[in-house]
Amino acid sequence: MKIQKNKLIGKFNTWKINSKVRYFCEVKNKKDLFEVFEFIKKEKIKYFILGGGSNIVFLNNFYNGLIIKIYNKKIKINKNILEVEAGVDLDNLVSFLQKENIYNLASLTSIPGTIGGAIYGNAGAYGLEIGEFVEKVIVFDLKTSKFRDFSLKKCNFTYRSSLFKEMKNRFVIYRVFFNLKNEKIINSSFKRLKKYFGDSLNKREVRNKIRKIRNEKFGDLSKMGTSGSVFKNVEISKYKLRRLKEIFPNIISWPVDNSRVKISTGFLLNRILKIKGKKYGNIEINSENALVLCSKKEIEGEELYKIILKIQSDLKRKINIKIELEIIFIE
């Protein structure tokens, strides 16, 4: 395995932020991971595990550490178990499954990033999350230099999070096993899906319809610097929801449990801050979805960071709700 020095990584993140990293390596197999462990131990440096780079932002022009890019890409189906290596592109996997007449992950169509990154952040869309389909995850422990298996329960999947995200960069997600017996395709009860799916669901059409929805909603994300949605939806108490409905009767919400609900952050940003379509320097807010920030020009991570902080503080000041980020800033 080759360790590269002073590498520019604009092509390895969807914001296209062209920071330089002190060390960079590509992991394709188990042997590479053992070499990475020895290198980190020898150099005593910080490191970051990079999948598709869709939910990360390099904050500075120089990262004084090692970026570990995951490149293993094998896919195998054995009866009801789908085995996928972490470097596989998520949308390519959905396409592969469609050709095999398997539609379980169709709701994740057009979400950028790799399987490893999707598991790390429990990626989801339209009422389904990737963690719901997991049988087990095999990881490499960078603390002990050993491979470990995590069952679904031990992965501790929650909204846009997992054990692997909670433990920061301790575990390299190497391979994921999905249970294809879970035949959930999409939650078509979402109001925004009604006009595309109506009251019936043809599972063969889900991928094309989701792609159409996302293209109409976001535009062609490949032609700009972006990470898609920047903010998570907000979880609040039912009591607080009732208070908000006194001001915003049409607020969008979904039940979480008996006492809590999730509300649409996009709704809050649009109705309260009215930021859809606005420009902040080189950063633009999507005209259809206030959760999506993008730039058609080359930017630095610090510029994006300051704008996000402003949006968070403006909303907090107006309705005392703190919105959390889907993206991760790397210093």
SULGIPE-V511309 format. One record per residue. N is the residue number from 1. PHI is phi as a letter, one per 20 degrees, with the letter a starting at -180 (NA if undefined). PSI is psi in radians with two decimals (999 if undefined). OMEGA is omega as a letter, one per 30 degrees, with the letter a starting at -180 (999 if undefined). Layout:
N PHI PSI OMEGA
N PHI PSI OMEGA
This chain:
1 NA 2.36 a
2 e 2.28 l
3 e 2.02 a
4 e 2.61 a
5 d 2.56 l
6 l 0.95 a
7 e 2.35 l
8 e 2.38 a
9 c 0.49 l
10 g -0.61 a
11 e -0.07 a
12 d 0.15 l
13 b 2.52 a
14 f -0.24 l
15 e -0.19 l
16 m 0.50 l
17 f 2.06 a
18 e 0.96 l
19 f 2.84 l
20 d 2.45 l
21 d 2.54 a
22 f -0.80 l
23 c 2.59 a
24 b 2.38 l
25 b 2.73 l
26 d 2.19 a
27 d 2.11 a
28 d -0.27 a
29 b 3.13 a
30 f -0.66 l
31 g -0.71 l
32 g -0.68 a
33 f -0.68 l
34 f -0.64 l
35 f -0.67 l
36 f -0.79 l
37 g -0.82 a
38 f -0.66 a
39 f -0.79 l
40 f -0.76 a
41 f -0.70 a
42 f -0.81 a
43 e -0.32 a
44 l 0.91 a
45 d 2.78 l
46 f 2.85 a
47 b 2.84 l
48 b 2.39 a
49 e 2.12 a
50 d 2.20 l
51 e -1.95 l
52 e -0.11 l
53 m 0.41 a
54 e -0.30 a
55 c 0.47 a
56 c 2.62 l
57 c 2.15 l
58 f 2.09 a
59 f -0.57 a
60 d 2.94 l
61 f -0.29 a
62 c 2.24 l
63 d 1.97 a
64 e 1.17 a
65 a -2.79 a
66 d 2.24 l
67 e 2.17 a
68 d 1.86 a
69 e 2.16 a
70 e 2.15 a
71 c 0.19 l
72 f 2.40 a
73 b 0.54 a
74 e 2.54 l
75 c 2.36 l
76 b 2.43 l
77 d 2.22 l
78 c 1.73 a
79 l -1.96 a
80 e 0.18 a
81 d 2.20 l
82 d 2.15 a
83 d 2.11 a
84 c 2.31 l
85 e 2.69 a
86 f -0.42 a
87 e -0.04 l
88 f 2.33 l
89 f 2.29 a
90 g -0.82 a
91 f -0.58 l
92 f -0.63 l
93 f -0.78 l
94 g -0.70 l
95 f -0.76 l
96 g -0.79 a
97 f -0.65 l
98 g -0.72 l
99 f -0.41 l
100 e 0.16 a
101 m 0.67 l
102 d 2.20 a
103 c 0.17 a
104 g -0.70 a
105 d 0.31 a
106 f -0.49 a
107 f -0.27 a
108 e 0.19 l
109 g 2.37 l
110 m 0.16 l
111 e 2.16 a
112 f 2.76 l
113 o 3.14 a
114 d 2.99 l
115 f -0.75 l
116 g -0.80 l
117 f -0.64 l
118 f -0.69 l
119 f -0.77 a
120 g -0.80 a
121 d 0.16 a
122 l 1.05 a
123 g 2.55 l
124 b 2.89 l
125 a 2.47 l
126 l 0.80 l
127 n -0.03 l
128 c 2.57 l
129 c 2.59 a
130 f -0.52 l
131 f -0.41 a
132 f -0.35 a
133 d -0.04 a
134 f 2.38 l
135 e -0.87 l
136 a 2.82 l
137 c 2.29 l
138 d 2.24 a
139 c 2.80 l
140 d 2.18 a
141 e 1.95 a
142 f -0.05 l
143 e -0.63 a
144 d -0.16 a
145 m 0.73 l
146 c 2.65 l
147 e 2.47 a
148 c 2.61 l
149 d 2.38 l
150 c 2.13 l
151 f 2.95 l
152 g -0.82 a
153 f -0.74 a
154 f -0.32 l
155 f -0.37 l
156 l 0.91 l
157 f 2.28 l
158 c -3.09 a
159 g 1.99 l
160 l 0.56 l
161 b 2.99 a
162 a 3.01 l
163 g -0.67 a
164 f -0.59 l
165 f -0.69 l
166 f -0.60 a
167 e 0.24 l
168 l -2.12 a
169 d 0.51 a
170 f -0.68 a
171 d 2.31 l
172 e 2.00 l
173 f 2.13 a
174 d -0.76 a
175 b 2.53 a
176 c 2.39 l
177 d 2.18 l
178 d 2.50 l
179 e 1.92 a
180 f -0.04 l
181 f -0.40 l
182 f 1.84 a
183 e 0.26 l
184 f 2.33 a
185 d -0.90 a
186 a 2.68 l
187 e 1.56 a
188 f 0.04 l
189 f -0.23 l
190 g 2.23 a
191 g -0.65 a
192 f -0.27 a
193 e -0.25 a
194 g -0.70 a
195 f -0.31 l
196 e -0.61 a
197 d -0.31 a
198 m -2.47 a
199 d -0.02 l
200 c 2.76 a
201 c 1.99 l
202 e 1.88 a
203 f -0.44 l
204 f -0.32 a
205 e -0.15 a
206 g -0.83 a
207 g -0.83 a
208 f -0.64 a
209 f -0.68 l
210 f -0.71 l
211 f -0.72 l
212 f -0.76 l
213 g -0.84 a
214 f -0.63 l
215 f -0.69 l
216 f -0.61 a
217 e -0.73 a
218 d -0.36 a
219 n -3.00 l
220 e 1.73 a
221 f -0.33 a
222 f -0.28 a
223 e 0.14 a
224 b 2.88 l
225 e 2.16 a
226 a 2.91 l
227 c 0.27 a
228 m -2.39 a
229 f 2.30 a
230 e -0.63 a
231 d 2.60 l
232 f 2.72 l
233 f 2.76 a
234 d 2.35 l
235 e 2.20 a
236 c 2.98 l
237 f 2.74 l
238 f -0.55 l
239 f -0.79 a
240 f -0.59 l
241 f -0.75 l
242 f -0.68 l
243 f -0.74 l
244 f -0.62 a
245 f -0.37 l
246 f -0.51 l
247 e -0.71 a
248 c 1.47 a
249 g -0.48 a
250 e 0.28 a
251 g 2.42 a
252 e 2.25 a
253 b 2.79 l
254 c 2.48 l
255 f 2.50 l
256 d -0.91 l
257 b -2.79 a
258 f -0.39 a
259 d -0.19 a
260 c 2.69 l
261 c 2.88 l
262 d 2.36 l
263 d 2.71 a
264 f 2.01 l
265 f -0.61 l
266 g -0.71 l
267 f -0.81 a
268 f -0.79 a
269 f -0.63 a
270 f -0.79 a
271 f -0.61 a
272 e -0.82 a
273 e -0.32 l
274 l 0.94 a
275 d -0.09 a
276 g 2.26 l
277 n -0.07 a
278 f 2.78 l
279 c 2.38 l
280 c 1.64 a
281 m -2.14 a
282 e -0.02 a
283 d 2.34 l
284 d 2.55 l
285 e 2.26 a
286 g 2.40 a
287 f -0.26 l
288 d -0.41 a
289 b 1.98 a
290 f -0.18 l
291 f -0.29 a
292 d 2.06 l
293 d 2.56 a
294 b 2.96 l
295 b 2.37 l
296 e 0.02 l
297 d 2.84 l
298 f 2.28 a
299 c 2.97 l
300 d 2.67 a
301 g -0.58 a
302 f -0.64 l
303 f -0.80 l
304 f -0.73 a
305 g -0.79 a
306 f -0.66 a
307 f -0.72 l
308 f -0.74 l
309 f -0.68 l
310 f -0.78 l
311 f -0.78 l
312 g -0.83 a
313 f -0.63 l
314 f -0.76 a
315 f -0.70 l
316 f -0.71 a
317 f -0.62 a
318 e -0.70 a
319 c 0.18 l
320 l 0.71 l
321 c 2.21 l
322 e 2.17 l
323 e 2.41 a
324 e 2.78 a
325 e 2.52 l
326 e -0.56 a
327 e 2.82 a
328 d 2.27 l
329 e 2.29 a
330 d 2.13 a
331 e 999 999
